[in-house]
Amino acid sequence: MFRQPALTRVTGHTLRPGGLILTQRAVDFCGFDPGDLILDAGAGYGTTARYLSDLYGLQVVGTDLDVNKTINRANDGRAKSVLANGHIAKGTKTFDFVQSRIPAFPFKSDRFDGIFCECVLSLIPDKQACLAEFFRMLKPNGQLVLTDLFIPEKYRYQGFSTDPPLSCLDGALSIVDLITAVEAAGFTITLMEGHTRFLKQLAGQIVFEHGSLDNFWKHLSGSGGDSQAALACRTGTLKPGYGLFIASKYE
């Protein structure tokens, strides 16, 4: 679904509701220091990596399946190779990208001060393995930032999800299931905030751009527009939410 013109015309290159607003909120809450090492898991166009580097002075490495497109959008010539034998080399050029499939990360344990996973976890078939890898790669007291869709509890047992997920909507967890998965990986949740207003705002922008949500889904080739979850959402049977979740790897 992501990177398709029908979506990027509305979201821009952040590819998610609210753009960078929740990214900023997360940095302010976590209190990262300049020079801290951050992983952007599922970097997309590299917008978050560039933002964290330019505005906060953080050292950032992003991973994505199509790293060439990520570099073409985000790299202005300042980036350099940061991966060497599983270690991140710090330097004056503070962001770069590594091609990798989540959760097959090529990084050593206890490497990162923070991990950002924005609108990505819902797309991962094995979420528990992904969260376990996040825990492994974070330093003690490191922080995990998640933003994603969630399914309200009253829809929890409706069977809308698909495996593998066809879209963020198809792979979204309920709040209870998300909390359970994060804590089962060893994390302590320190912040949960609902930001469904950004999802509603995005839906309004989609209607304005495409005329209707149905027209929008029709323009998304091969993205799960006819899945049970998508059809339920289009008919109003399913009303997903959107939230920010921060968890710590306490010693």
NUMAR-377866 format. One line per 5 residues: for each residue x, y, z of N, C-alpha, C, CB. Coordinates in nm, 2 decimals. Each point is the difference from the previous one (the first is absolute). Glycine has a CB too. Example, Ala and Ser with C-alpha at 12.3 -4.5 7.8 and 13.67 -1.06 7.14 Angstrom:
1.32,-0.57,0.78,-0.09,0.12,0.00,0.09,0.12,0.00,-0.19,-0.12,0.12; 0.15,0.23,-0.19,0.09,0.11,0.00,-0.08,0.11,0.08,0.12,-0.06,-0.22
This chain:
0.08,-0.12,0.00,-0.08,0.12,0.00,0.09,0.13,0.00,-0.18,-0.13,0.12; 0.28,0.13,-0.04,0.08,0.12,0.01,0.08,0.02,-0.12,0.01,-0.03,0.25; 0.03,0.15,-0.28,0.08,0.05,-0.12,-0.09,0.00,-0.12,0.20,-0.09,0.10; -0.33,0.06,-0.10,-0.08,0.01,-0.11,-0.04,0.15,-0.01,-0.08,-0.24,0.02; 0.07,0.29,-0.15,-0.03,0.14,-0.02,-0.13,0.04,0.07,0.13,-0.01,-0.21
-0.23,-0.08,0.20,-0.13,0.04,0.06,0.01,0.03,0.15,-0.11,-0.15,-0.16; 0.21,0.09,0.23,0.02,0.03,0.14,0.10,0.12,0.02,-0.05,-0.24,0.05; 0.16,0.24,-0.12,0.10,0.10,0.02,-0.05,0.14,-0.03,0.17,-0.17,-0.05; -0.27,0.18,-0.04,-0.06,0.13,-0.04,-0.06,0.06,0.13,-0.03,-0.07,-0.24; -0.01,-0.01,0.33,-0.07,0.04,0.12,0.09,0.01,0.12,-0.21,-0.10,-0.09
0.29,0.00,0.11,0.09,0.00,0.12,0.14,0.06,-0.02,-0.12,-0.21,0.06; 0.15,0.24,-0.19,0.14,0.03,-0.02,0.09,-0.11,0.02,-0.05,0.24,0.06; 0.18,-0.22,-0.03,0.10,-0.11,0.01,0.01,-0.05,0.15,0.12,0.10,-0.20; -0.20,-0.05,0.29,-0.01,-0.06,0.13,-0.08,-0.13,0.00,0.02,0.22,0.11; -0.11,-0.23,-0.20,-0.08,-0.12,-0.03,-0.08,-0.04,0.12,0.17,-0.08,-0.15
-0.22,0.17,0.24,-0.07,-0.03,0.12,-0.09,0.11,0.04,0.18,-0.16,0.07; -0.28,0.13,0.01,-0.09,0.11,0.06,0.08,0.09,0.09,-0.20,-0.15,-0.02; 0.18,0.28,0.01,0.07,0.10,0.09,0.14,0.04,-0.04,-0.14,-0.10,0.17; 0.19,0.04,-0.28,0.13,0.04,-0.04,0.11,-0.02,0.11,-0.10,0.16,-0.16; 0.17,-0.06,0.19,0.11,-0.01,0.10,-0.04,0.05,0.13,0.16,0.03,-0.18
-0.29,0.00,0.20,-0.04,0.05,0.13,0.03,-0.09,0.12,-0.18,0.13,-0.12; 0.14,-0.26,0.10,0.03,-0.10,0.10,0.14,-0.04,0.02,-0.23,-0.08,-0.04; 0.31,0.10,-0.07,0.14,-0.02,0.01,0.06,0.10,0.09,0.01,-0.09,-0.23; -0.05,0.22,0.22,0.05,0.10,0.08,-0.05,-0.02,0.15,0.00,0.16,-0.19; -0.12,-0.20,0.20,-0.05,-0.03,0.14,0.08,-0.11,0.07,-0.23,0.07,-0.08
0.27,-0.17,0.00,0.07,-0.12,0.05,0.14,0.05,0.05,-0.13,-0.16,-0.15; 0.20,0.24,0.06,0.13,0.04,0.04,0.00,0.09,0.13,0.06,0.00,-0.25; -0.16,0.09,0.25,-0.01,0.08,0.12,-0.03,-0.08,0.13,-0.09,0.18,-0.14; 0.01,-0.29,0.13,-0.03,-0.08,0.11,0.12,-0.09,0.04,-0.24,-0.01,-0.07; 0.31,-0.04,-0.03,0.11,-0.09,0.03,0.13,0.07,0.05,-0.09,-0.15,-0.17
0.10,0.28,0.13,0.12,0.08,0.04,0.13,-0.05,-0.05,-0.13,0.05,0.20; 0.13,-0.09,-0.33,0.13,-0.04,-0.06,0.10,0.11,0.00,-0.13,-0.17,-0.14; 0.26,0.14,0.15,0.10,0.10,-0.01,0.07,0.00,-0.13,0.04,-0.03,0.24; 0.01,0.14,-0.29,0.07,0.01,-0.13,0.11,-0.11,0.00,-0.05,0.25,-0.02; 0.06,-0.32,-0.09,0.10,-0.10,-0.01,-0.05,-0.14,0.04,0.17,0.17,0.04
-0.29,-0.18,0.02,-0.06,-0.13,0.03,-0.02,-0.08,-0.13,-0.11,0.09,0.21; 0.12,-0.22,-0.20,-0.01,-0.08,-0.12,-0.14,-0.06,-0.01,0.24,-0.06,0.01; -0.31,0.09,-0.12,-0.14,-0.03,-0.02,-0.02,-0.09,-0.12,-0.06,0.22,0.10; -0.02,-0.32,-0.09,-0.04,-0.09,-0.12,-0.14,0.05,-0.04,0.14,-0.20,0.08; -0.15,0.22,-0.21,-0.13,0.03,-0.06,-0.04,-0.13,-0.08,0.04,0.26,-0.02
-0.12,-0.34,0.08,-0.04,-0.13,-0.06,-0.11,0.01,-0.09,0.08,-0.11,0.21; -0.06,0.08,-0.34,-0.09,0.03,-0.11,-0.01,0.14,-0.04,-0.13,-0.19,0.09; 0.25,0.24,-0.14,0.02,0.14,-0.01,-0.08,0.07,-0.12,0.23,-0.04,0.09; -0.29,-0.04,-0.18,-0.08,0.06,-0.10,0.09,0.09,-0.09,-0.20,-0.02,0.14; 0.16,0.14,-0.15,0.08,0.10,-0.08,0.11,0.07,0.09,-0.21,0.04,-0.14
0.23,-0.08,0.26,0.11,0.05,0.08,-0.04,0.13,0.07,0.16,-0.11,-0.15; -0.28,0.15,0.15,-0.04,0.13,0.05,0.03,0.01,0.15,-0.18,0.02,-0.18; 0.14,-0.12,0.26,0.03,0.00,0.14,0.15,0.01,0.03,-0.21,-0.13,0.04; 0.29,0.05,-0.11,0.14,0.00,0.02,0.06,0.14,-0.02,0.01,-0.24,-0.07; -0.05,0.30,-0.04,0.05,0.13,-0.03,-0.04,0.11,0.10,-0.01,-0.06,-0.24
-0.12,0.04,0.28,-0.05,0.10,0.11,0.08,-0.02,0.13,-0.23,-0.01,-0.11; 0.25,-0.11,0.15,0.06,-0.02,0.13,0.15,0.04,0.00,-0.15,-0.19,0.04; 0.21,0.18,-0.16,0.14,0.04,-0.02,0.01,0.15,0.00,0.05,-0.21,-0.12; -0.13,0.27,0.03,0.01,0.15,-0.02,-0.04,0.08,0.12,-0.03,-0.04,-0.24; -0.08,0.00,0.30,-0.06,0.09,0.11,0.05,-0.04,0.14,-0.20,0.03,-0.14
0.24,-0.15,0.16,0.04,-0.04,0.13,0.15,-0.05,0.02,-0.24,-0.06,0.03; 0.31,0.06,-0.14,0.14,-0.05,0.00,0.02,-0.14,0.04,0.05,0.23,0.06; -0.15,-0.31,-0.09,0.01,-0.15,0.03,0.07,-0.07,-0.11,-0.21,0.01,0.14; 0.28,-0.12,-0.10,0.06,-0.09,-0.10,-0.11,-0.10,-0.04,0.24,0.03,0.10; -0.27,-0.04,-0.22,-0.11,-0.08,-0.04,0.04,-0.10,-0.11,-0.16,0.18,0.06
0.12,-0.30,-0.05,0.00,-0.10,-0.11,-0.14,-0.05,-0.02,0.24,-0.07,0.06; -0.28,0.07,-0.19,-0.13,-0.05,-0.04,0.01,-0.13,-0.07,-0.08,0.23,-0.01; -0.02,-0.32,0.02,0.00,-0.12,-0.08,-0.13,0.00,-0.08,0.13,-0.12,0.18; -0.12,0.06,-0.30,-0.11,-0.01,-0.09,0.03,-0.11,-0.10,-0.06,0.25,0.03; -0.05,-0.30,-0.09,0.02,-0.10,-0.10,0.05,0.06,-0.13,-0.18,-0.13,0.10
0.14,0.25,-0.13,0.04,0.06,-0.12,0.09,0.13,0.03,-0.21,-0.08,-0.12; 0.33,0.05,0.17,0.08,0.10,0.05,0.05,0.11,-0.10,0.08,-0.17,0.17; -0.08,0.13,-0.30,0.04,0.09,-0.10,-0.10,0.12,-0.01,0.11,-0.19,-0.13; -0.24,0.16,0.13,-0.10,0.11,0.00,0.01,0.08,0.12,-0.15,-0.14,-0.13; 0.18,0.08,0.25,0.01,0.07,0.12,0.12,0.10,-0.01,-0.09,-0.19,0.13
0.20,0.15,-0.18,0.12,0.08,-0.01,-0.02,0.11,-0.10,0.14,-0.19,0.06; -0.21,0.16,-0.17,-0.02,0.11,-0.10,-0.09,0.11,0.05,0.02,-0.18,-0.17; -0.11,0.15,0.26,-0.08,0.11,0.06,0.06,0.07,0.11,-0.19,-0.13,-0.06; 0.27,0.06,0.15,0.04,0.06,0.12,0.15,0.04,0.00,-0.16,-0.14,0.11; 0.24,0.09,-0.19,0.14,0.02,0.00,0.04,0.12,-0.08,0.04,-0.24,0.03
0.02,0.34,0.03,0.05,0.12,-0.07,0.15,0.00,-0.01,-0.20,0.12,0.09; 0.26,-0.23,-0.08,0.15,-0.01,-0.01,0.07,0.00,0.13,-0.02,0.12,-0.21; -0.05,-0.10,0.32,0.06,0.00,0.13,0.02,-0.14,0.06,-0.10,0.23,0.04; 0.02,-0.32,-0.09,0.00,-0.13,0.07,0.12,-0.08,-0.05,-0.25,0.00,0.01; 0.29,-0.09,0.08,0.11,-0.10,-0.03,-0.04,-0.13,0.05,0.17,0.18,0.01
-0.09,-0.28,-0.05,-0.03,-0.14,0.05,0.02,-0.01,0.15,0.07,-0.09,-0.22; -0.17,0.04,0.29,0.01,-0.01,0.14,0.00,-0.14,0.06,-0.12,0.21,0.00; 0.11,-0.31,-0.09,0.00,-0.13,0.05,0.14,-0.07,-0.03,-0.25,-0.01,-0.04; 0.31,-0.04,0.14,0.13,-0.07,-0.02,0.00,-0.12,0.10,0.12,0.21,-0.08; -0.13,-0.33,0.03,0.01,-0.12,0.08,-0.11,0.00,0.11,0.25,-0.01,-0.05
-0.37,0.06,0.02,-0.10,0.01,0.09,0.00,0.11,0.10,-0.01,-0.24,-0.02; 0.11,0.33,0.01,0.01,0.12,0.09,-0.03,0.12,-0.08,0.17,-0.12,0.14; -0.22,0.22,-0.07,-0.03,0.13,-0.06,0.12,0.09,0.03,-0.25,-0.03,0.03; 0.31,0.09,-0.14,0.11,0.09,0.01,-0.05,0.14,0.01,0.15,-0.16,-0.13; -0.12,0.23,0.24,-0.04,0.14,0.01,0.09,0.09,-0.07,-0.10,-0.05,0.22
0.05,0.16,-0.27,0.08,0.10,-0.07,-0.07,0.13,-0.02,0.11,-0.19,-0.12; -0.06,0.28,0.04,-0.06,0.13,-0.02,-0.13,-0.01,-0.09,0.23,0.10,0.03; -0.24,-0.20,-0.11,-0.12,-0.02,-0.08,-0.09,-0.09,0.07,0.13,0.03,-0.22; -0.25,0.02,0.25,-0.08,-0.06,0.11,-0.12,-0.08,-0.04,0.08,0.18,0.13; -0.09,-0.22,-0.26,-0.11,-0.10,-0.03,0.04,-0.07,-0.12,-0.17,0.14,0.11
0.13,-0.27,-0.12,0.02,-0.08,-0.11,-0.10,-0.12,0.01,0.24,0.06,-0.02; -0.24,-0.14,-0.09,-0.11,-0.11,-0.01,0.06,-0.13,-0.04,-0.16,0.18,-0.06; 0.10,-0.28,0.12,0.05,-0.14,-0.02,-0.12,-0.08,-0.05,0.18,0.02,0.17; -0.16,-0.10,-0.28,-0.11,-0.08,-0.05,-0.01,-0.12,0.09,0.04,0.08,-0.24; -0.17,-0.11,0.28,-0.02,-0.11,0.09,-0.15,-0.03,0.01,0.21,0.05,0.13
-0.24,-0.17,-0.11,-0.14,-0.04,0.02,-0.03,-0.02,0.15,-0.01,-0.11,-0.23; -0.09,0.18,0.28,-0.04,-0.01,0.14,-0.06,-0.14,0.02,-0.03,0.25,0.02; 0.07,-0.33,0.08,0.09,0.04,0.11,0.14,-0.05,-0.02,-0.20,0.00,0.15; 0.25,-0.02,-0.27,0.14,-0.05,-0.02,0.09,0.12,0.00,-0.08,-0.20,-0.13; 0.11,0.25,0.25,0.08,0.12,0.01,0.15,-0.04,0.01,-0.18,0.12,0.11
0.27,-0.05,-0.18,0.14,-0.04,0.00,0.09,0.07,0.11,-0.03,-0.04,-0.24; -0.03,0.07,0.36,0.07,0.08,0.10,0.02,-0.08,0.12,-0.11,0.20,-0.09; 0.22,-0.17,0.16,0.04,-0.06,0.13,-0.10,0.04,0.11,0.24,0.00,-0.07; -0.24,-0.07,0.17,-0.08,0.02,0.12,0.04,0.13,0.07,-0.05,-0.25,0.02; -0.04,0.31,0.05,0.03,0.11,0.09,0.07,0.12,-0.07,0.02,-0.16,0.19
-0.07,0.19,-0.32,0.06,0.10,-0.08,-0.06,0.14,0.00,0.07,-0.19,-0.14; -0.21,0.19,0.16,-0.07,0.12,-0.03,-0.06,0.06,0.13,-0.06,-0.09,-0.22; 0.06,0.23,0.22,-0.06,0.07,0.11,-0.15,0.01,-0.02,0.21,0.13,0.03; -0.26,-0.14,-0.15,-0.14,0.01,-0.03,-0.03,-0.07,-0.13,-0.02,0.21,0.13; -0.10,-0.26,-0.14,-0.05,-0.06,-0.13,-0.13,0.06,-0.03,0.12,-0.21,0.04
-0.14,0.26,-0.16,-0.13,0.06,-0.05,-0.05,-0.10,-0.10,0.07,0.24,0.03; -0.20,-0.28,-0.01,-0.07,-0.09,-0.09,-0.14,0.06,-0.03,0.13,-0.21,0.09; -0.14,0.29,-0.19,-0.11,0.09,-0.02,-0.09,-0.06,-0.11,0.13,0.20,0.08; -0.25,-0.25,-0.05,-0.09,-0.06,-0.09,0.06,-0.11,-0.08,-0.11,0.22,-0.02; 0.19,-0.31,0.09,0.06,-0.11,-0.06,-0.03,-0.13,0.07,0.19,0.15,-0.06
-0.21,-0.15,0.19,-0.02,-0.13,0.08,-0.12,-0.07,-0.06,0.11,0.10,0.21; -0.22,-0.03,-0.24,-0.12,-0.06,-0.05,0.03,-0.07,-0.13,-0.14,0.17,0.11; 0.24,-0.14,-0.19,0.03,-0.07,-0.12,0.09,-0.12,0.01,-0.02,0.22,-0.10; 0.07,-0.25,0.22,0.09,-0.11,0.03,-0.08,-0.12,0.04,0.18,0.16,0.07; -0.16,-0.27,-0.15,-0.08,-0.12,0.04,0.03,-0.05,0.14,0.00,-0.06,-0.24
0.13,0.05,0.27,0.04,-0.06,0.13,0.04,0.12,0.09,0.09,-0.22,-0.10; -0.19,0.28,0.17,0.02,0.12,0.08,0.08,-0.04,0.12,-0.21,0.10,-0.08; 0.19,-0.22,0.14,0.08,-0.03,0.12,0.15,-0.01,-0.03,-0.21,-0.12,0.09; 0.24,0.06,-0.20,0.14,-0.01,-0.04,0.06,0.14,-0.02,-0.04,-0.23,-0.10; -0.04,0.32,0.04,0.05,0.13,-0.03,0.02,0.08,0.14,-0.12,0.00,-0.22
0.03,-0.01,0.31,0.02,0.06,0.13,0.11,-0.06,0.08,-0.24,0.05,0.00; 0.27,-0.18,-0.01,0.11,-0.06,0.06,0.13,0.05,-0.05,-0.14,-0.20,0.04; 0.15,0.23,-0.17,0.12,0.05,-0.06,0.02,0.15,0.04,-0.03,-0.15,-0.20; -0.08,0.22,0.21,0.01,0.14,0.05,0.06,0.00,0.14,-0.19,0.07,-0.14; 0.14,-0.16,0.23,0.05,-0.01,0.13,0.15,-0.04,0.00,-0.23,-0.06,0.08
0.27,-0.03,-0.16,0.14,-0.05,-0.01,0.09,0.12,-0.04,-0.08,-0.23,-0.05; 0.04,0.31,-0.05,0.09,0.10,-0.05,0.01,0.13,0.08,-0.06,-0.09,-0.22; -0.04,0.11,0.31,0.00,0.12,0.08,0.10,-0.02,0.12,-0.23,0.05,-0.06; 0.30,0.06,0.09,0.08,0.01,0.12,-0.09,-0.01,0.12,0.18,0.13,-0.12; -0.12,-0.17,0.24,-0.08,0.01,0.12,-0.05,0.14,0.02,0.14,-0.18,0.10
-0.27,0.19,-0.07,-0.07,0.13,0.02,-0.03,0.07,-0.14,0.11,0.02,0.23; -0.08,-0.09,-0.34,-0.04,0.05,-0.13,-0.15,0.00,-0.01,0.22,-0.08,-0.10; -0.27,0.16,0.00,-0.14,0.03,-0.01,-0.05,-0.04,-0.14,0.02,0.18,0.17; -0.14,-0.24,-0.18,-0.06,-0.04,-0.12,-0.12,0.09,-0.02,0.07,-0.24,0.02; -0.08,0.30,-0.14,-0.11,0.09,-0.04,-0.08,-0.07,-0.11,0.13,0.20,0.06
-0.26,-0.23,-0.03,-0.09,-0.06,-0.10,-0.11,0.10,-0.03,0.06,-0.23,0.08; -0.09,0.25,-0.20,-0.13,0.06,-0.04,-0.07,-0.09,-0.10,0.09,0.24,0.03; -0.22,-0.26,-0.02,-0.06,-0.09,-0.09,-0.16,0.00,0.02,0.21,-0.15,0.01; -0.27,0.09,-0.10,-0.15,-0.03,0.01,-0.02,-0.10,0.11,-0.04,0.06,-0.25; -0.08,-0.05,0.31,-0.04,-0.11,0.09,-0.15,-0.02,-0.02,0.18,0.06,0.17
-0.22,-0.18,-0.13,-0.14,-0.04,-0.01,-0.07,0.01,0.13,0.06,-0.16,-0.18; -0.16,0.24,0.19,-0.07,0.02,0.13,-0.05,-0.14,0.05,-0.08,0.23,-0.06; 0.07,-0.24,0.19,-0.02,-0.13,0.07,-0.13,-0.07,-0.05,0.12,0.08,0.20; -0.22,0.00,-0.23,-0.13,-0.06,-0.04,0.01,-0.07,-0.14,-0.12,0.18,0.13; 0.23,-0.15,-0.20,0.02,-0.07,-0.13,0.10,-0.11,0.01,-0.06,0.21,-0.12
0.11,-0.24,0.24,0.12,-0.08,0.02,-0.02,-0.14,-0.06,0.05,0.13,0.21; -0.17,-0.19,-0.20,-0.02,-0.14,-0.04,-0.08,-0.01,-0.13,0.01,-0.06,0.24; -0.01,0.17,-0.32,-0.07,-0.01,-0.12,0.07,-0.07,-0.12,-0.11,0.21,0.08; 0.24,-0.24,-0.06,0.07,-0.07,-0.10,0.04,0.08,-0.12,-0.11,-0.20,0.08; 0.14,0.33,-0.07,0.03,0.08,-0.11,0.14,-0.01,-0.05,-0.17,0.16,0.08
0.26,-0.21,0.00,0.14,0.00,-0.03,0.03,-0.11,-0.10,0.06,0.09,0.22; 0.05,-0.07,-0.30,0.05,-0.10,-0.09,0.14,-0.03,0.03,-0.16,0.08,-0.18; 0.21,-0.20,0.14,0.14,-0.04,0.02,0.05,-0.06,-0.13,-0.04,-0.04,0.25; 0.14,0.11,-0.31,0.06,0.13,0.04,-0.09,0.12,-0.02,0.22,-0.10,-0.05; -0.20,0.21,0.12,-0.08,0.12,-0.01,0.00,0.05,-0.15,0.04,0.05,0.25
-0.15,-0.01,-0.30,-0.01,0.06,-0.13,0.02,0.15,0.01,-0.15,-0.18,-0.08; 0.13,0.23,0.19,0.01,0.15,0.03,0.01,0.02,0.15,-0.13,0.06,-0.21; 0.16,0.06,0.25,0.00,0.04,0.14,-0.13,-0.04,0.07,0.16,0.19,-0.05; -0.27,-0.17,-0.02,-0.13,-0.03,0.06,-0.01,-0.15,0.03,-0.10,0.20,-0.12; 0.14,-0.28,0.02,-0.01,-0.15,0.02,0.09,-0.06,0.11,-0.06,-0.01,-0.25
0.17,0.08,0.28,0.09,-0.05,0.10,-0.01,0.07,0.13,0.14,-0.06,-0.18; -0.24,0.15,0.20,-0.01,0.08,0.12,-0.04,-0.09,0.12,-0.05,0.20,-0.13; 0.11,-0.18,0.25,-0.04,-0.07,0.12,-0.10,0.08,0.08,0.22,-0.12,0.00; -0.29,0.06,0.09,-0.08,0.07,0.10,0.10,0.06,0.10,-0.20,-0.15,-0.03; 0.15,0.24,0.11,0.08,0.06,0.11,0.05,-0.10,0.09,-0.13,0.21,-0.02
0.04,-0.30,0.07,0.04,-0.11,0.09,0.11,-0.09,-0.06,-0.23,0.01,0.10; 0.21,-0.05,-0.23,0.10,-0.09,-0.06,0.13,0.07,-0.02,-0.19,-0.12,-0.11; 0.19,0.25,0.08,0.12,0.08,-0.02,0.08,0.01,0.13,-0.11,0.13,-0.19; 0.04,-0.10,0.30,0.06,0.01,0.13,0.06,-0.13,0.04,-0.16,0.18,0.07; 0.09,-0.29,-0.09,0.04,-0.13,0.03,0.13,-0.04,-0.07,-0.24,-0.06,0.05
0.24,0.09,-0.18,0.12,-0.03,-0.09,0.12,0.08,0.05,-0.15,-0.06,-0.19; 0.13,0.19,0.21,0.12,0.08,0.04,0.05,-0.04,0.14,-0.10,0.19,-0.13; 0.02,-0.22,0.22,0.04,-0.04,0.13,0.06,-0.14,0.00,-0.17,0.14,0.10; 0.12,-0.23,-0.18,0.05,-0.14,-0.02,0.15,0.01,-0.05,-0.24,-0.09,-0.04; 0.27,0.19,-0.04,0.14,0.01,-0.05,0.09,0.05,0.11,-0.09,0.04,-0.23
0.04,0.00,0.34,0.09,0.05,0.11,-0.01,0.15,0.03,0.15,-0.18,-0.06; -0.23,0.25,-0.02,0.00,0.15,0.02,-0.10,0.04,0.11,0.05,0.02,-0.24; -0.03,0.10,0.29,-0.09,0.07,0.09,-0.06,0.12,-0.07,0.13,-0.08,0.20; -0.26,0.08,-0.22,-0.06,0.11,-0.07,0.00,0.12,0.09,-0.15,-0.16,-0.13; 0.19,0.27,0.07,0.01,0.13,0.08,-0.09,0.11,-0.05,0.23,-0.06,0.05
-0.28,0.04,-0.17,-0.10,0.10,-0.05,-0.09,-0.07,-0.11,0.17,0.19,0.04; -0.30,-0.16,-0.02,-0.10,-0.04,-0.10,-0.09,0.12,-0.03,0.01,-0.24,0.07; -0.02,0.28,-0.19,-0.08,0.12,-0.03,-0.09,-0.03,-0.13,0.17,0.15,0.10; -0.30,-0.12,-0.09,-0.08,-0.02,-0.12,0.01,0.13,-0.09,-0.16,-0.15,0.13; 0.18,0.13,-0.25,0.00,0.11,-0.10,-0.08,-0.03,-0.12,0.23,0.06,0.08
-0.35,-0.12,-0.06,-0.09,-0.03,-0.11,-0.04,0.12,-0.08,-0.08,-0.20,0.13; 0.09,0.32,-0.07,-0.03,0.12,-0.08,0.08,0.01,-0.12,-0.07,0.11,0.21; 0.20,-0.15,-0.21,0.08,0.01,-0.12,-0.05,-0.10,-0.11,0.20,0.07,0.15; -0.25,-0.19,-0.10,-0.05,-0.09,-0.10,-0.13,0.05,-0.06,0.10,-0.19,0.13; -0.18,0.26,-0.05,-0.13,0.06,-0.06,0.04,0.11,-0.09,-0.13,-0.06,0.21
0.23,0.14,-0.17,0.05,0.11,-0.09,0.05,-0.05,-0.13,0.06,0.13,0.20; 0.01,-0.24,-0.20,0.05,-0.07,-0.12,-0.11,-0.05,-0.09,0.21,-0.06,0.12; -0.31,0.00,-0.05,-0.12,-0.04,-0.08,-0.07,0.11,-0.07,-0.03,-0.19,0.16; 0.02,0.31,-0.09,-0.06,0.11,-0.07,0.08,0.05,-0.11,-0.09,0.06,0.22; 0.22,-0.06,-0.21,0.09,0.04,-0.11,-0.01,-0.09,-0.12,0.16,0.10,0.17
-0.17,-0.23,-0.14,-0.02,-0.10,-0.11,-0.13,0.02,-0.07,0.13,-0.16,0.13; -0.24,0.19,-0.06,-0.12,0.03,-0.07,0.01,0.12,-0.08,-0.13,-0.11,0.19; 0.19,0.22,-0.14,0.02,0.12,-0.08,0.08,-0.02,-0.12,-0.01,0.13,0.21; 0.12,-0.22,-0.20,0.09,-0.02,-0.11,-0.07,-0.10,-0.11,0.20,0.04,0.16; -0.27,-0.14,-0.11,-0.04,-0.11,-0.09,-0.15,0.00,-0.02,0.19,-0.13,0.07
-0.27,0.21,0.00,-0.14,0.01,-0.01,-0.08,-0.09,0.09,0.04,0.05,-0.23; 0.02,-0.16,0.27,-0.06,-0.10,0.10,0.11,-0.10,0.04,-0.23,0.03,-0.10; 0.20,-0.10,0.21,0.10,-0.10,0.05,-0.01,-0.12,-0.10,-0.03,0.07,0.24; -0.08,-0.10,-0.30,-0.01,-0.10,-0.10,0.09,0.02,-0.12,-0.23,-0.04,0.07; 0.23,0.17,-0.12,0.09,0.03,-0.11,0.15,-0.01,0.04,-0.18,0.16,-0.09
0.21,-0.13,0.21,0.14,-0.01,0.05,0.04,-0.15,0.00,-0.03,0.21,0.15; -0.05,-0.30,-0.10,0.03,-0.14,0.01,0.02,-0.05,-0.14,-0.12,-0.03,0.21; 0.04,0.07,-0.31,0.00,-0.05,-0.13,0.14,0.04,-0.07,-0.25,0.02,-0.02; 0.31,0.09,0.07,0.13,0.04,-0.06,0.12,-0.07,0.06,-0.11,0.22,-0.04; 0.08,-0.30,0.14,0.11,-0.07,0.07,0.01,-0.14,-0.05,-0.03,0.14,0.21
0.12,-0.16,-0.31,0.01,-0.13,-0.06,0.07,-0.10,0.09,0.00,0.11,-0.23; -0.06,-0.23,0.24,0.07,-0.10,0.08,0.02,0.03,0.14,0.10,-0.07,-0.21; -0.18,0.15,0.28,0.03,0.05,0.13,-0.10,-0.04,0.11,0.12,0.19,-0.10; -0.20,-0.29,0.06,-0.10,-0.05,0.10,-0.13,0.08,0.00,0.19,-0.08,0.13; -0.22,0.16,-0.23,-0.12,0.08,0.00,-0.13,-0.08,0.00,0.13,0.17,-0.13
-0.12,-0.29,0.09,-0.12,-0.09,0.01,0.00,-0.10,0.11,-0.02,0.03,-0.24; 0.12,-0.01,0.33,0.00,-0.09,0.12,-0.12,0.02,0.09,0.25,0.00,-0.01; -0.27,-0.09,0.10,-0.11,0.01,0.09,0.01,0.12,0.09,-0.02,-0.25,0.00; 0.14,0.28,0.04,0.02,0.12,0.09,-0.03,0.13,-0.08,0.17,-0.13,0.13; -0.12,0.14,-0.25,-0.02,0.11,-0.08,-0.15,0.02,-0.03,0.22,-0.02,-0.11
-0.29,-0.08,0.07,-0.14,0.00,-0.02,-0.08,0.05,0.12,0.02,-0.18,-0.18; 0.02,0.12,0.30,-0.07,0.04,0.12,0.03,0.14,0.04,0.02,-0.23,0.08; 0.09,0.28,-0.11,0.03,0.14,0.02,-0.08,0.09,-0.09,0.24,-0.06,0.07; -0.25,0.03,-0.20,-0.07,0.08,-0.09,-0.15,0.00,0.03,0.17,-0.06,-0.17; -0.22,-0.04,0.22,-0.14,0.00,0.04,-0.04,0.05,0.13,-0.02,-0.19,-0.15
0.13,0.22,0.23,-0.02,0.06,0.14,-0.01,-0.11,0.10,-0.11,0.19,-0.10; 0.12,-0.32,0.07,-0.01,-0.11,0.09,0.12,0.00,0.10,-0.13,-0.13,-0.17; 0.25,0.17,0.11,0.12,0.00,0.07,0.05,0.15,0.01,0.06,-0.24,-0.07; -0.03,0.28,0.19,0.05,0.14,0.02,0.13,-0.01,0.07,-0.23,0.10,0.00; 0.34,-0.10,-0.07,0.13,-0.01,0.07,0.04,0.12,0.07,0.07,-0.16,-0.17
0.03,0.15,0.26,0.06,0.11,0.07,0.14,0.02,-0.04,-0.16,-0.03,0.19; 0.23,0.13,-0.13,0.14,0.03,-0.03,0.06,0.05,0.12,-0.05,0.05,-0.24; 0.17,-0.10,0.27,0.06,0.04,0.13,0.15,0.00,0.00,-0.20,-0.09,0.11; 0.25,0.15,0.00,0.15,0.01,0.02,0.03,-0.09,0.13,0.02,0.23,-0.11; 0.07,-0.32,0.10,0.04,-0.08,0.11,0.15,0.00,0.02,-0.20,-0.15,-0.04
0.24,0.17,0.16,0.15,0.01,0.03,0.03,-0.10,0.11,0.01,0.24,-0.07; 0.09,-0.32,0.06,0.04,-0.10,0.09,0.14,0.00,0.03,-0.19,-0.14,-0.07; 0.23,0.10,0.19,0.15,0.01,0.04,0.05,-0.14,0.03,-0.04,0.23,0.09; 0.17,-0.25,-0.12,0.07,-0.12,0.04,0.07,0.02,0.13,0.03,-0.07,-0.25; -0.10,0.07,0.36,0.06,0.03,0.13,0.10,-0.11,0.04,-0.21,0.12,0.06
0.32,-0.08,0.00,0.09,-0.10,0.05,-0.06,-0.09,0.11,0.19,0.16,-0.06
